[in-house]
């Protein structure tokens, strides 16, 4: 069921995904082909905001902040996971793996490498601040327009 809280959560996390994607791009090698990197992350932000943050709005300020932290955490897990899967598929198309199990294991290895790559202080601060703001805005929308 559409609601103002779902819409606000989706918009907030889409903006967070866009900003964080812009912060991650300089951390990757210059030879990286980003392709649909930003649109995929923004789409994941929309989905995380709509399905994770939106339904949990309307429970108070503390719960709103926790909701924002949860939404941003889910966004980061989905984003890093999706990019790891895309990288594994790209490498699989170049016959880098001997079998399906090796490719599946590579997803988790690539995920861990990407997680370490984005674990910087500026990104961490931006994630925490944006999580609090997103949570409070979603909470406000849930109370105001529901």
N, CA, C and O atoms as a MOPAC input file, in Angstrom:
PM7 MOZYME 1SCF
protein

 N      0.83400 1    -1.17500 1     0.00000 1
 C      0.00000 1     0.00000 1     0.00000 1
 C      0.88500 1     1.24700 1     0.00000 1
 O      1.69100 1     1.42300 1     0.91400 1
 N      0.75500 1     2.09700 1    -0.98300 1
 C      1.56600 1     3.31200 1    -1.01800 1
 C      1.25500 1     4.23300 1     0.15900 1
 O      0.10800 1     4.35400 1     0.58900 1
 N      2.28000 1     4.86500 1     0.65700 1
 C      2.10300 1     5.83700 1     1.73100 1
 C      3.18400 1     6.90700 1     1.59700 1
 O      4.16400 1     6.74200 1     0.87000 1
 N      2.98000 1     7.99600 1     2.31300 1
 C      3.96000 1     9.08500 1     2.28200 1
 C      5.28700 1     8.63600 1     2.87500 1
 O      6.35200 1     9.04800 1     2.41500 1
 N      5.22000 1     7.79000 1     3.89800 1
 C      6.45300 1     7.30400 1     4.51900 1
 C      7.24900 1     6.44100 1     3.54500 1
 O      8.47300 1     6.55300 1     3.47700 1
 N      6.57000 1     5.58500 1     2.79400 1
 C      7.26400 1     4.75600 1     1.80800 1
 C      7.91900 1     5.63300 1     0.74000 1
 O      9.06700 1     5.41400 1     0.35500 1
 N      7.17300 1     6.62000 1     0.27500 1
 C      7.70800 1     7.51700 1    -0.75100 1
 C      8.90100 1     8.30400 1    -0.21800 1
 O      9.91600 1     8.42900 1    -0.90400 1
 N      8.79200 1     8.82400 1     0.97100 1
 C      9.88800 1     9.59000 1     1.56100 1
 C     11.11100 1     8.70200 1     1.79000 1
 O     12.23800 1     9.11000 1     1.51000 1
 N     10.89100 1     7.50300 1     2.29300 1
 C     12.00900 1     6.57500 1     2.48600 1
 C     12.69200 1     6.23700 1     1.17900 1
 O     13.92000 1     6.17700 1     1.11000 1
 N     11.89200 1     6.01400 1     0.12800 1
 C     12.45600 1     5.68400 1    -1.18100 1
 C     13.25800 1     6.85600 1    -1.73600 1
 O     14.36000 1     6.66900 1    -2.25200 1
 N     12.71400 1     8.05000 1    -1.63300 1
 C     13.42100 1     9.22800 1    -2.14800 1
 C     14.71000 1     9.46700 1    -1.36100 1
 O     15.76000 1     9.73300 1    -1.94600 1
 N     14.62700 1     9.37200 1    -0.04600 1
 C     15.81000 1     9.61100 1     0.78400 1
 C     16.92300 1     8.61500 1     0.47200 1
 O     18.07500 1     9.01000 1     0.29500 1
 N     16.59100 1     7.33400 1     0.40300 1
 C     17.63700 1     6.35100 1     0.16000 1
 C     18.14000 1     6.39300 1    -1.27500 1
 O     19.28700 1     6.02800 1    -1.53500 1
 N     17.30900 1     6.82900 1    -2.20600 1
 C     17.80100 1     7.01100 1    -3.57600 1
 C     18.83300 1     8.12900 1    -3.61200 1
 O     19.84900 1     8.01700 1    -4.29900 1
 N     18.57900 1     9.19900 1    -2.88300 1
 C     19.54500 1    10.30200 1    -2.81100 1
 C     20.82500 1     9.84200 1    -2.11800 1
 O     21.92900 1    10.16900 1    -2.55600 1
 N     20.67000 1     9.08600 1    -1.03800 1
 C     21.84000 1     8.55400 1    -0.33400 1
 C     22.65900 1     7.67700 1    -1.27800 1
 O     23.88500 1     7.78800 1    -1.32000 1
 N     21.99300 1     6.80900 1    -2.03100 1
 C     22.69800 1     5.92600 1    -2.96200 1
 C     23.44600 1     6.72700 1    -4.01600 1
 O     24.57200 1     6.38200 1    -4.37500 1
 N     22.83200 1     7.79000 1    -4.51300 1
 C     23.46900 1     8.63000 1    -5.52800 1
 C     24.72000 1     9.30500 1    -4.96500 1
 O     25.77000 1     9.30700 1    -5.60700 1
 N     24.60800 1     9.87100 1    -3.77700 1
 C     25.73300 1    10.58400 1    -3.17100 1
 C     26.87000 1     9.61800 1    -2.82800 1
 O     28.03400 1     9.90000 1    -3.11200 1
 N     26.53500 1     8.49500 1    -2.22600 1
 C     27.56500 1     7.52400 1    -1.84100 1
 C     28.21400 1     6.91900 1    -3.08300 1
 O     29.41700 1     6.65800 1    -3.08000 1
 N     27.44700 1     6.69400 1    -4.13400 1
 C     28.03000 1     6.19700 1    -5.38700 1
 C     29.05900 1     7.18200 1    -5.92000 1
 O     30.12100 1     6.78600 1    -6.40000 1
 N     28.74000 1     8.46100 1    -5.83300 1
 C     29.68800 1     9.47600 1    -6.25000 1
 C     30.93800 1     9.49100 1    -5.39300 1
 O     32.01300 1     9.84300 1    -5.88000 1
 N     30.82300 1     9.11900 1    -4.13500 1
 C     31.98900 1     9.06400 1    -3.25800 1
 C     32.82000 1     7.80100 1    -3.49300 1
 O     34.02800 1     7.79500 1    -3.25300 1
 N     32.17600 1     6.73900 1    -3.96100 1
 C     32.87800 1     5.46900 1    -4.17800 1
 C     33.64600 1     5.47500 1    -5.49200 1
 O     34.72000 1     4.87900 1    -5.57800 1
 N     33.12600 1     6.12800 1    -6.50400 1
 C     33.74000 1     6.09800 1    -7.83900 1
 C     35.22400 1     6.49200 1    -7.80900 1
 O     36.02100 1     5.81300 1    -8.45700 1
 N     35.63700 1     7.54000 1    -7.10000 1
 C     37.07300 1     7.86800 1    -7.09100 1
 C     37.94400 1     6.82500 1    -6.38000 1
 O     39.15800 1     6.80100 1    -6.58200 1
 N     37.34500 1     5.97000 1    -5.55600 1
 C     38.12000 1     4.95900 1    -4.83600 1
 C     38.50000 1     3.77400 1    -5.71100 1
 O     39.43100 1     3.03500 1    -5.38900 1
 N     37.78700 1     3.58800 1    -6.81300 1
 C     38.03000 1     2.45400 1    -7.69700 1
 C     39.09300 1     2.81800 1    -8.72700 1
 O     39.31900 1     3.99700 1    -8.99600 1
 N     39.74600 1     1.81000 1    -9.30400 1
 C     40.79700 1     2.09800 1   -10.29900 1
 C     40.25100 1     2.89300 1   -11.48400 1
 O     39.06700 1     2.81500 1   -11.81300 1
 N     41.14600 1     3.66000 1   -12.11700 1
 C     40.74700 1     4.49600 1   -13.25000 1
 C     40.23600 1     3.67400 1   -14.42400 1
 O     39.43600 1     4.16300 1   -15.22300 1
 N     40.68500 1     2.44100 1   -14.53400 1
 C     40.29000 1     1.59900 1   -15.66500 1
 C     38.91400 1     0.96600 1   -15.47400 1
 O     38.45000 1     0.24100 1   -16.35400 1
 N     38.26200 1     1.21900 1   -14.36300 1
 C     36.96800 1     0.61600 1   -14.07800 1
 C     35.90300 1     1.16500 1   -15.01100 1
 O     35.78500 1     2.37600 1   -15.19700 1
 N     35.12700 1     0.25400 1   -15.59700 1
 C     33.98500 1     0.64400 1   -16.42500 1
 C     32.75600 1     0.64400 1   -15.51500 1
 O     32.30900 1    -0.41400 1   -15.07300 1
 N     32.21800 1     1.81700 1   -15.24000 1
 C     31.12800 1     1.91100 1   -14.27800 1
 C     29.77300 1     1.56700 1   -14.86900 1
 O     28.88400 1     1.13200 1   -14.13800 1
 N     29.59200 1     1.74500 1   -16.14400 1
 C     28.34900 1     1.34400 1   -16.79600 1
 C     27.12500 1     1.85900 1   -16.06900 1
 O     26.88700 1     3.06600 1   -16.01400 1
 N     26.35200 1     0.94500 1   -15.51200 1
 C     25.10700 1     1.27400 1   -14.80300 1
 C     25.29400 1     1.31100 1   -13.29400 1
 O     24.34100 1     1.07300 1   -12.55200 1
 N     26.48100 1     1.59800 1   -12.83200 1
 C     26.79200 1     1.59400 1   -11.40300 1
 C     25.83600 1     2.48300 1   -10.60600 1
 O     25.20100 1     2.02600 1    -9.65600 1
 N     25.74000 1     3.73900 1   -10.99400 1
 C     24.90900 1     4.69600 1   -10.24900 1
 C     23.41700 1     4.37400 1   -10.39600 1
 O     22.72100 1     4.35200 1    -9.38100 1
 N     22.88200 1     4.12200 1   -11.60700 1
 C     21.45100 1     3.81100 1   -11.70500 1
 C     21.04400 1     2.55400 1   -10.93000 1
 O     19.95200 1     2.50000 1   -10.36400 1
 N     21.90900 1     1.55800 1   -10.90300 1
 C     21.59100 1     0.33800 1   -10.13900 1
 C     21.52900 1     0.66200 1    -8.66200 1
 O     20.61000 1     0.22200 1    -7.97100 1
 N     22.49200 1     1.42500 1    -8.16500 1
 C     22.49900 1     1.77000 1    -6.74300 1
 C     21.30900 1     2.65000 1    -6.36900 1
 O     20.72800 1     2.48400 1    -5.29600 1
 N     20.94500 1     3.58000 1    -7.24200 1
 C     19.77600 1     4.43200 1    -6.97000 1
 C     18.50800 1     3.58700 1    -6.94100 1
 O     17.63600 1     3.80600 1    -6.10000 1
 N     18.40000 1     2.62900 1    -7.84800 1
 C     17.23900 1     1.73100 1    -7.85700 1
 C     17.18200 1     0.91100 1    -6.57900 1
 O     16.11000 1     0.72800 1    -6.00300 1
 N     18.32500 1     0.41700 1    -6.13700 1
 C     18.36000 1    -0.32000 1    -4.86800 1
 C     17.97300 1     0.58700 1    -3.69600 1
 O     17.32900 1     0.13500 1    -2.74900 1
 N     18.36400 1     1.86300 1    -3.75900 1
 C     17.95300 1     2.82000 1    -2.73400 1
 C     16.45000 1     3.02200 1    -2.71500 1
 O     15.83400 1     3.07700 1    -1.65000 1
 N     15.86000 1     3.13300 1    -3.90300 1
 C     14.39900 1     3.26100 1    -3.98300 1
 C     13.71700 1     2.04100 1    -3.37100 1
 O     12.76400 1     2.17500 1    -2.60300 1
 N     14.20500 1     0.86000 1    -3.71200 1
 C     13.59300 1    -0.37000 1    -3.20000 1
 C     13.77200 1    -0.50800 1    -1.68800 1
 O     12.83400 1    -0.87300 1    -0.97900 1
 N     14.97700 1    -0.21500 1    -1.20000 1
 C     15.21900 1    -0.31900 1     0.24300 1
 C     14.36700 1     0.68200 1     1.01200 1
 O     13.82700 1     0.35400 1     2.06800 1
 N     14.24400 1     1.89200 1     0.49500 1
 C     13.41900 1     2.89500 1     1.17100 1
 C     11.95500 1     2.51600 1     1.17600 1
 O     11.26300 1     2.69900 1     2.17800 1
 N     11.47800 1     1.98600 1     0.05100 1
 C     10.06300 1     1.63700 1    -0.06800 1
 C      9.70900 1     0.42300 1     0.78600 1
 O      8.70000 1     0.43100 1     1.49100 1
 N     10.53500 1    -0.61600 1     0.72400 1
 C     10.18800 1    -1.87600 1     1.38600 1
 C     10.76100 1    -2.03700 1     2.79300 1
 O     10.21600 1    -2.80500 1     3.58600 1
 N     11.83000 1    -1.34400 1     3.11800 1
 C     12.44200 1    -1.49700 1     4.43800 1
 C     12.06100 1    -0.33800 1     5.36300 1
 O     11.57500 1    -0.56400 1     6.47100 1
 N     12.27800 1     0.88600 1     4.91800 1
 C     12.03800 1     2.03400 1     5.79500 1
 C     10.57100 1     2.44400 1     5.87500 1
 O     10.05900 1     2.71000 1     6.96200 1
 N      9.89900 1     2.49600 1     4.74000 1
 C      8.52500 1     2.99300 1     4.69900 1
 C      7.56300 1     2.30800 1     5.64800 1
 O      6.86600 1     2.98500 1     6.40300 1
 N      7.50500 1     0.97400 1     5.63100 1
 C      6.54300 1     0.29300 1     6.51400 1
 C      6.83900 1     0.44100 1     8.00400 1
 O      5.95300 1     0.22700 1     8.83100 1
 N      8.05300 1     0.79900 1     8.35200 1
 C      8.43400 1     0.89400 1     9.76600 1
 C      8.30700 1     2.30100 1    10.33400 1
 O      8.68200 1     2.53300 1    11.48400 1
 N      7.79600 1     3.22300 1     9.56900 1
 C      7.68000 1     4.60600 1    10.03100 1
 C      6.49000 1     4.76900 1    10.96800 1
 O      5.55000 1     3.97400 1    10.94300 1
 N      6.54400 1     5.80500 1    11.79000 1
 C      5.42900 1     6.13500 1    12.66800 1
 C      5.54800 1     5.58700 1    14.06800 1
 O      4.54400 1     5.48000 1    14.77200 1
 N      6.74300 1     5.23800 1    14.49100 1
 C      6.92200 1     4.63900 1    15.81900 1
 C      7.70900 1     5.51300 1    16.78400 1
 O      8.04100 1     5.07200 1    17.88400 1
 N      8.01100 1     6.74000 1    16.39000 1
 C      8.73500 1     7.64100 1    17.27500 1
 C     10.10000 1     8.01900 1    16.73700 1
 O     10.59200 1     7.43700 1    15.77000 1
 N     10.70100 1     9.00700 1    17.38600 1
 C     11.96400 1     9.55700 1    16.91400 1
 C     13.10300 1     8.54400 1    16.99700 1
 O     13.84600 1     8.37400 1    16.03100 1
 N     13.24700 1     7.87900 1    18.12300 1
 C     14.31900 1     6.89900 1    18.27100 1
 C     14.16000 1     5.76700 1    17.27100 1
 O     15.13200 1     5.34500 1    16.64300 1
 N     12.95500 1     5.28200 1    17.12400 1
 C     12.69400 1     4.22700 1    16.14600 1
 C     12.94000 1     4.73600 1    14.72900 1
 O     13.37600 1     3.97400 1    13.86600 1
 N     12.66800 1     6.00800 1    14.48200 1
 C     12.92600 1     6.59300 1    13.17400 1
 C     14.41200 1     6.62800 1    12.84700 1
 O     14.81800 1     6.32200 1    11.72600 1
 N     15.21600 1     7.00100 1    13.83000 1
 C     16.66900 1     7.00700 1    13.62100 1
 C     17.16000 1     5.58300 1    13.38300 1
 O     17.96200 1     5.34200 1    12.48100 1
 N     16.68000 1     4.64800 1    14.18800 1
 C     17.05200 1     3.24600 1    13.99300 1
 C     16.58500 1     2.74300 1    12.63400 1
 O     17.28000 1     1.96100 1    11.98500 1
 N     15.41900 1     3.18600 1    12.20700 1
 C     14.89800 1     2.81800 1    10.89500 1
 C     15.82200 1     3.33200 1     9.79600 1
 O     16.08600 1     2.61800 1     8.82800 1
 N     16.31100 1     4.54900 1     9.93100 1
 C     17.24700 1     5.10900 1     8.96100 1
 C     18.55400 1     4.32900 1     8.92300 1
 O     19.08700 1     4.05000 1     7.84900 1
 N     19.06700 1     3.97700 1    10.10000 1
 C     20.29800 1     3.18600 1    10.15700 1
 C     20.09700 1     1.81900 1     9.51100 1
 O     20.96700 1     1.33500 1     8.78700 1
 N     18.95200 1     1.20300 1     9.77400 1
 C     18.64600 1    -0.09700 1     9.16300 1
 C     18.53000 1     0.02600 1     7.65300 1
 O     19.06300 1    -0.80400 1     6.91600 1
 N     17.83600 1     1.05500 1     7.19200 1
 C     17.66000 1     1.24800 1     5.75300 1
 C     18.97400 1     1.46200 1     5.03200 1
 O     19.18900 1     0.90400 1     3.95700 1
 N     19.85600 1     2.26400 1     5.60900 1
 C     21.14900 1     2.52700 1     4.98200 1
 C     22.02200 1     1.27300 1     5.02700 1
 O     22.74100 1     0.99100 1     4.06800 1
 N     21.97000 1     0.52600 1     6.11400 1
 C     22.72400 1    -0.72200 1     6.18500 1
 C     22.25400 1    -1.70100 1     5.11500 1
 O     23.06900 1    -2.31400 1     4.42500 1
 N     20.94600 1    -1.84400 1     4.97900 1
 C     20.40200 1    -2.73100 1     3.94700 1
 C     20.80200 1    -2.24300 1     2.55900 1
 O     21.16900 1    -3.04300 1     1.69800 1
 N     20.73100 1    -0.94400 1     2.34400 1
 C     21.14300 1    -0.38200 1     1.06000 1
 C     22.59100 1    -0.73100 1     0.75800 1
 O     22.90500 1    -1.13600 1    -0.36200 1
 N     23.47400 1    -0.58400 1     1.72800 1
 C     24.88300 1    -0.90100 1     1.50400 1
 C     25.07800 1    -2.39400 1     1.24600 1
 O     25.86000 1    -2.76800 1     0.37200 1
 N     24.38800 1    -3.24200 1     1.98500 1
 C     24.51400 1    -4.68400 1     1.76000 1
 C     24.02300 1    -5.06500 1     0.37100 1
 O     24.68800 1    -5.81600 1    -0.34200 1
 N     22.86500 1    -4.55100 1    -0.01300 1
 C     22.32700 1    -4.83800 1    -1.34200 1
 C     23.22300 1    -4.26900 1    -2.43100 1
 O     23.48500 1    -4.93400 1    -3.43300 1
 N     23.69600 1    -3.03900 1    -2.24000 1
 C     24.52200 1    -2.38800 1    -3.25100 1
 C     25.83900 1    -3.10900 1    -3.47600 1
 O     26.21600 1    -3.38400 1    -4.61500 1
 N     26.53700 1    -3.41400 1    -2.39200 1
 C     27.80900 1    -4.12500 1    -2.52700 1
 C     27.56400 1    -5.51900 1    -3.08500 1
 O     28.33400 1    -6.00100 1    -3.91500 1
 N     26.49200 1    -6.16900 1    -2.63400 1
 C     26.17100 1    -7.50400 1    -3.14900 1
 C     25.86400 1    -7.49900 1    -4.63200 1
 O     26.34100 1    -8.36000 1    -5.37100 1
 N     25.07000 1    -6.53300 1    -5.07300 1
 C     24.71900 1    -6.45500 1    -6.49700 1
 C     25.95300 1    -6.18600 1    -7.34200 1
 O     26.13200 1    -6.80400 1    -8.39200 1
 N     26.80100 1    -5.27500 1    -6.89900 1
 C     28.00000 1    -4.97500 1    -7.66700 1
 C     28.96500 1    -6.16600 1    -7.67600 1
 O     29.65900 1    -6.39100 1    -8.66800 1
 N     29.01200 1    -6.92800 1    -6.58000 1
 C     29.85600 1    -8.12600 1    -6.54000 1
 C     29.34000 1    -9.18000 1    -7.51600 1
 O     30.13100 1    -9.83600 1    -8.19400 1
 N     28.02900 1    -9.34300 1    -7.59300 1
 C     27.46200 1   -10.30300 1    -8.54800 1
 C     27.75700 1    -9.87100 1    -9.97500 1
 O     28.12300 1   -10.70100 1   -10.80700 1
 N     27.60300 1    -8.59100 1   -10.26700 1
 C     27.89400 1    -8.11400 1   -11.61900 1
 C     29.36500 1    -8.31700 1   -11.98000 1
 O     29.68000 1    -8.68200 1   -13.11200 1
 N     30.25600 1    -8.08500 1   -11.03400 1
 C     31.67800 1    -8.29600 1   -11.28600 1
 C     31.97600 1    -9.77700 1   -11.50700 1
 O     32.76900 1   -10.12400 1   -12.38300 1
 N     31.35200 1   -10.64600 1   -10.72700 1
 C     31.54500 1   -12.08300 1   -10.91200 1
 C     31.06400 1   -12.51300 1   -12.29000 1
 O     31.73500 1   -13.29900 1   -12.95900 1
 N     29.91700 1   -12.01100 1   -12.72400 1
 C     29.40300 1   -12.35900 1   -14.05300 1
 C     30.36100 1   -11.85200 1   -15.12600 1
 O     30.62000 1   -12.55100 1   -16.10600 1
 N     30.88400 1   -10.65100 1   -14.94900 1
 C     31.84100 1   -10.11600 1   -15.92500 1
 C     33.07300 1   -11.00200 1   -16.01000 1
 O     33.55500 1   -11.29900 1   -17.10300 1
 N     33.58400 1   -11.42400 1   -14.85800 1
 C     34.74900 1   -12.30400 1   -14.85900 1
 C     34.40300 1   -13.69500 1   -15.38500 1
 O     35.22900 1   -14.33000 1   -16.04000 1
 N     33.20600 1   -14.16800 1   -15.10800 1
 C     32.78800 1   -15.48300 1   -15.60500 1
 C     32.68800 1   -15.48600 1   -17.12800 1
 O     32.97900 1   -16.49500 1   -17.76900 1
 N     32.27900 1   -14.36500 1   -17.70300 1
 C     32.20700 1   -14.27500 1   -19.15700 1
 C     33.59300 1   -14.30200 1   -19.80200 1
 O     33.72000 1   -14.53300 1   -21.00500 1
 N     34.61600 1   -14.06800 1   -19.00600 1
 C     35.99800 1   -14.14400 1   -19.49700 1
 C     36.63900 1   -15.47100 1   -19.10700 1
 O     37.85800 1   -15.62100 1   -19.18000 1
 N     35.82200 1   -16.42600 1   -18.69600 1
 C     36.26700 1   -17.78400 1   -18.33600 1
 C     37.31700 1   -17.77500 1   -17.21700 1
 O     38.32100 1   -18.48100 1   -17.29600 1
 N     37.08000 1   -16.98200 1   -16.19000 1
 C     38.00800 1   -16.92700 1   -15.05900 1
 C     37.74500 1   -18.02000 1   -14.02700 1
 O     38.58600 1   -18.26900 1   -13.16200 1
 N     36.60100 1   -18.66800 1   -14.10800 1
 C     36.23600 1   -19.66800 1   -13.11200 1
 C     36.12100 1   -21.03400 1   -13.77600 1
 O     35.71900 1   -21.14700 1   -14.93400 1
 N     36.48400 1   -22.07900 1   -13.01400 1
 C     36.41900 1   -23.44600 1   -13.53600 1
 C     35.03100 1   -24.05300 1   -13.41100 1
 O     34.69700 1   -24.99600 1   -14.12800 1
 N     34.22600 1   -23.52200 1   -12.51100 1
 C     32.88900 1   -24.07300 1   -12.33300 1
 C     31.97400 1   -23.09800 1   -11.62800 1
 O     32.37700 1   -22.00800 1   -11.22300 1
 N     30.72700 1   -23.52300 1   -11.49400 1
 C     29.71300 1   -22.67100 1   -10.88100 1
 C     29.99900 1   -22.42600 1    -9.40300 1
 O     29.77500 1   -21.32100 1    -8.91000 1
 N     30.48700 1   -23.43100 1    -8.69200 1
 C     30.75100 1   -23.26000 1    -7.26900 1
 C     31.87400 1   -22.25300 1    -7.04800 1
 O     31.80400 1   -21.43600 1    -6.12900 1
 N     32.90800 1   -22.30600 1    -7.88300 1
 C     33.99600 1   -21.34700 1    -7.76900 1
 C     33.50200 1   -19.91500 1    -8.02600 1
 O     33.93700 1   -18.97100 1    -7.36600 1
 N     32.60300 1   -19.77100 1    -8.98000 1
 C     32.02400 1   -18.45700 1    -9.26600 1
 C     31.17300 1   -17.97500 1    -8.09400 1
 O     31.20200 1   -16.79400 1    -7.74500 1
 N     30.42600 1   -18.87800 1    -7.49500 1
 C     29.59300 1   -18.51000 1    -6.34700 1
 C     30.45100 1   -18.06700 1    -5.16800 1
 O     30.12800 1   -17.08700 1    -4.49600 1
 N     31.52900 1   -18.77600 1    -4.91800 1
 C     32.44300 1   -18.39600 1    -3.84200 1
 C     33.09100 1   -17.04300 1    -4.15100 1
 O     33.34700 1   -16.24900 1    -3.24500 1
 N     33.34900 1   -16.79200 1    -5.42000 1
 C     33.97200 1   -15.52700 1    -5.81600 1
 C     33.08100 1   -14.33800 1    -5.49900 1
 O     33.58500 1   -13.25000 1    -5.21900 1
 N     31.76700 1   -14.52200 1    -5.53700 1
 C     30.85500 1   -13.42000 1    -5.18700 1
 C     31.15600 1   -12.93300 1    -3.77400 1
 O     31.22200 1   -11.72600 1    -3.53900 1
 N     31.33800 1   -13.83800 1    -2.84700 1
 C     31.59000 1   -13.44600 1    -1.46200 1
 C     32.98300 1   -12.83500 1    -1.29800 1
 O     33.17500 1   -11.92100 1    -0.49500 1
 N     33.94400 1   -13.33900 1    -2.05400 1
 C     35.28400 1   -12.75700 1    -2.01800 1
 C     35.26300 1   -11.33300 1    -2.56500 1
 O     35.84200 1   -10.42400 1    -1.97100 1
 N     34.60000 1   -11.15000 1    -3.68800 1
 C     34.49500 1    -9.81300 1    -4.29200 1
 C     33.71100 1    -8.89600 1    -3.36500 1
 O     34.07200 1    -7.73000 1    -3.20500 1
 N     32.64000 1    -9.40300 1    -2.75100 1
 C     31.84700 1    -8.60400 1    -1.81500 1
 C     32.73200 1    -8.09800 1    -0.67800 1
 O     32.66300 1    -6.92600 1    -0.30700 1
 N     33.55900 1    -8.98100 1    -0.12800 1
 C     34.43700 1    -8.58600 1     0.97500 1
 C     35.45500 1    -7.53700 1     0.52100 1
 O     35.74800 1    -6.59600 1     1.26000 1
 N     35.99600 1    -7.69500 1    -0.68900 1
 C     36.95100 1    -6.71300 1    -1.20900 1
 C     36.28100 1    -5.34600 1    -1.36800 1
 O     36.85400 1    -4.32100 1    -1.00100 1
 N     35.07800 1    -5.34000 1    -1.91200 1
 C     34.36100 1    -4.07500 1    -2.08700 1
 C     34.00200 1    -3.44900 1    -0.74300 1
 O     34.07000 1    -2.23000 1    -0.58700 1
 N     33.62200 1    -4.27100 1     0.22100 1
 C     33.26500 1    -3.74500 1     1.54300 1
 C     34.46300 1    -3.06700 1     2.19800 1
 O     34.32200 1    -2.01000 1     2.81400 1
 N     35.64000 1    -3.67200 1     2.06500 1
 C     36.85400 1    -3.07000 1     2.62400 1
 C     37.19400 1    -1.78900 1     1.87200 1
 O     37.65400 1    -0.81600 1     2.46800 1
 N     36.96800 1    -1.79300 1     0.56600 1
 C     37.27900 1    -0.62700 1    -0.25900 1
 C     36.45300 1     0.59800 1     0.14500 1
 O     36.97500 1     1.71200 1     0.17400 1
 N     35.17600 1     0.39800 1     0.45400 1
 C     34.31700 1     1.54300 1     0.78800 1
 C     34.31200 1     1.86700 1     2.27700 1
 O     33.65700 1     2.82000 1     2.69700 1
 N     35.02700 1     1.09400 1     3.07500 1
 C     35.07300 1     1.33100 1     4.52100 1
 C     36.07600 1     2.44300 1     4.83100 1
 O     37.14100 1     2.20100 1     5.39900 1
 N     35.71400 1     3.65200 1     4.44700 1
 C     36.56100 1     4.80900 1     4.73900 1
 C     35.79600 1     5.73900 1     5.67600 1
 O     34.57200 1     5.66800 1     5.77900 1
 N     36.52600 1     6.59600 1     6.34300 1
 C     35.90500 1     7.51700 1     7.29900 1
 C     34.90900 1     8.46700 1     6.63400 1
 O     33.80700 1     8.63200 1     7.15700 1
 N     35.24600 1     9.10000 1     5.50000 1
 C     34.25600 1    10.01100 1     4.90000 1
 C     32.96000 1     9.30600 1     4.49000 1
 O     31.87000 1     9.84800 1     4.67300 1
 N     33.08100 1     8.11400 1     3.94500 1
 C     31.86700 1     7.37800 1     3.55800 1
 C     31.09900 1     6.95500 1     4.80800 1
 O     29.87100 1     7.03300 1     4.82800 1
 N     31.79300 1     6.51300 1     5.83800 1
 C     31.11500 1     6.12000 1     7.07800 1
 C     30.37100 1     7.27400 1     7.71600 1
 O     29.23600 1     7.11200 1     8.16400 1
 N     31.00000 1     8.43500 1     7.76200 1
 C     30.34000 1     9.61400 1     8.33000 1
 C     29.13100 1    10.00300 1     7.48800 1
 O     28.05800 1    10.29500 1     8.01700 1
 N     29.32400 1    10.00400 1     6.15700 1
 C     28.20700 1    10.34800 1     5.26800 1
 C     27.05300 1     9.36800 1     5.43200 1
 O     25.89100 1     9.77400 1     5.39800 1
 N     27.35100 1     8.09300 1     5.60800 1
 C     26.29800 1     7.09400 1     5.78700 1
 C     25.54100 1     7.30600 1     7.09600 1
 O     24.31300 1     7.22500 1     7.12500 1
 N     26.25800 1     7.57200 1     8.16200 1
 C     25.59300 1     7.75700 1     9.45500 1
 C     24.73200 1     9.01600 1     9.45200 1
 O     23.58600 1     8.98800 1     9.90200 1
 N     25.27800 1    10.11500 1     8.94600 1
 C     24.51700 1    11.36700 1     8.91200 1
 C     23.28900 1    11.21600 1     8.01700 1
 O     22.19100 1    11.63000 1     8.38700 1
 N     23.47800 1    10.62400 1     6.84300 1
 C     22.34100 1    10.45500 1     5.92700 1
 C     21.32200 1     9.46800 1     6.47900 1
 O     20.12800 1     9.60300 1     6.21000 1
 N     21.77000 1     8.48300 1     7.24200 1
 C     20.83700 1     7.53700 1     7.84400 1
 C     19.94100 1     8.22900 1     8.86200 1
 O     18.73100 1     8.00300 1     8.89000 1
 N     20.53800 1     9.07200 1     9.69600 1
 C     19.75200 1     9.79500 1    10.70300 1
 C     18.76200 1    10.74800 1    10.02700 1
 O     17.59000 1    10.80400 1    10.40200 1
 N     19.23700 1    11.48700 1     9.03900 1
 C     18.35300 1    12.42500 1     8.34200 1
 C     17.23700 1    11.68000 1     7.61800 1
 O     16.07500 1    12.08300 1     7.68400 1
 N     17.58400 1    10.59700 1     6.92700 1
 C     16.57500 1     9.81900 1     6.19700 1
 C     15.54700 1     9.22500 1     7.15300 1
 O     14.34800 1     9.23700 1     6.87500 1
 N     16.02000 1     8.71000 1     8.26800 1
 C     15.10600 1     8.13800 1     9.24500 1
 C     14.15100 1     9.16500 1     9.82200 1
 O     12.96100 1     8.89300 1     9.98000 1
 N     14.66900 1    10.34800 1    10.13800 1
 C     13.81800 1    11.40100 1    10.70000 1
 C     12.82600 1    11.93500 1     9.66100 1
 O     11.66700 1    12.19300 1     9.98700 1
 N     13.27500 1    12.10000 1     8.41600 1
 C     12.35400 1    12.56000 1     7.36800 1
 C     11.25700 1    11.53700 1     7.08900 1
 O     10.09700 1    11.89800 1     6.88600 1
 N     11.62900 1    10.26800 1     7.08100 1
 C     10.62700 1     9.21900 1     6.86300 1
 C      9.65100 1     9.16900 1     8.02700 1
 O      8.44900 1     8.99000 1     7.83100 1
 N     10.15900 1     9.32600 1     9.21600 1
 C      9.29700 1     9.34900 1    10.40600 1
 C      8.34800 1    10.54600 1    10.35900 1
 O      7.16200 1    10.41700 1    10.66200 1
 N      8.87200 1    11.70500 1     9.97900 1
 C      8.04400 1    12.89500 1     9.86100 1
 C      6.93300 1    12.67900 1     8.82900 1
 O      5.77300 1    13.00400 1     9.08100 1
 N      7.29400 1    12.13300 1     7.67800 1
 C      6.29800 1    11.88400 1     6.63400 1
 C      5.26200 1    10.87400 1     7.10000 1
 O      4.07700 1    11.00300 1     6.79400 1
 N      5.70900 1     9.87700 1     7.83400 1
 C      4.77400 1     8.86500 1     8.33800 1
 C      3.76800 1     9.43300 1     9.33300 1
 O      2.60400 1     9.03300 1     9.33900 1
 N      4.21200 1    10.35700 1    10.16800 1
 C      3.29700 1    10.95300 1    11.13700 1
 C      2.46000 1    12.07000 1    10.52500 1
 O      1.28800 1    12.22900 1    10.86600 1
 N      3.04200 1    12.82400 1     9.64700 1
 C      2.38500 1    14.00400 1     9.09900 1
 C      1.30200 1    13.65500 1     8.08300 1
 O      0.20500 1    14.21300 1     8.12100 1
 N      1.61500 1    12.72800 1     7.17200 1
 C      0.69600 1    12.49200 1     6.05300 1
 C      0.05000 1    11.11000 1     6.06800 1
 O     -0.50900 1    10.68300 1     5.05700 1
 N      0.11500 1    10.41300 1     7.17800 1
 C     -0.53500 1     9.09400 1     7.21500 1
 C     -1.81900 1     9.11100 1     7.99500 1
 O     -2.48100 1     8.08000 1     8.11700 1

